[in-house]
Amino acid sequence: MGKKCLDYINDLNDYIDGQIDSDLYQEIENHLKQCENCRIMIDTLKKTVSLCREGKELKELKLPPPLEKKLNDMLKKHWQEKFGK
């Protein structure tokens, strides 16, 4: 029985970076040929990595103050609910 999609999750970053052994790389390639969901996930992950790398070259953008406050309030509430502080 072959691996399931979730079995590859821990290896995806290394797969994208080309930092896995050739057997595992080929195993993932074969899986991607048969699994549309994983192909979509890999494509999305590759795009995210690409955007993050591009973002390092962009200057920092400021959020509009109302949006920044709303985001900070939501994060603070989540933190307090999770950690009770």
N, C-alpha and C positions, 0 to 999 in steps of 0.2 A: 504494500500500500504506500503510495507516495505522500509527500508532505502536503499539508493543507495551507491555505493562504496565510493564516496567522503564524505558521511556523517560520515564515520568511521575514516577518516584521523586524526582528532584531538585526537582520543583515542588510536591510534596504539602503541605509546610508552608505555602508561600505560598498554595496553593489554600485550605487550611483557614482561613488568616488573611484571605483575600480580597485578597491583595496581588499578584495576577497580572492580566495584561491580559485583556480580555473574550473575545478569541478563544481563548486557551489555556484559560480557565475553561470555556467552552462545549465545547471539545474534550474536556476531562476529564469534564465532565458527560455527554457523549454516550458516552464510553468506559465510565463507571460504569453506565450503563443496560444495557450489554451484558456486563459482566464482574463476576460475583458475587465472585470473589476480591478484586478491587480494592475493591468496595463493603465487604467485610468488613475489609480493611486500613484503609480510610478511617475506617470506624466505630470501629475499635480505636484508631487514631491520635487521632481526636477525643476519645474517652473518656480516653485517656492524658493529653492536653493539659488536659482538664477536671479530672482528678484532680490533676495537678501544680499547676494554678492554685489549687485548693481547698487543697492541701497547704501552700501558702504561708501560709494563714490559721491552720493548726493549729500547736500548739506542738510542739516537737521531741520525738519519742518515742525512748526508749532501748530497745535490743534487750536481751533477757535475756543476761547475761554469757556463758553457754556458746555461744549462737548468735553473739554478737559476736566471740568468740575464733575460732570455726570460720570465720566469714566472713573475718575478718582474715587467718587462716592461709592460706585458699584464695587470697585476693587476693595475698598476699605470694609464695606459691608460683608463681602465674601470672606475676607480675611478674618473678621471678627466672628462670623458664623463658624468658620472652620477651626480657628485656633482659640476663640473665646477671649481675645485680647482687644 
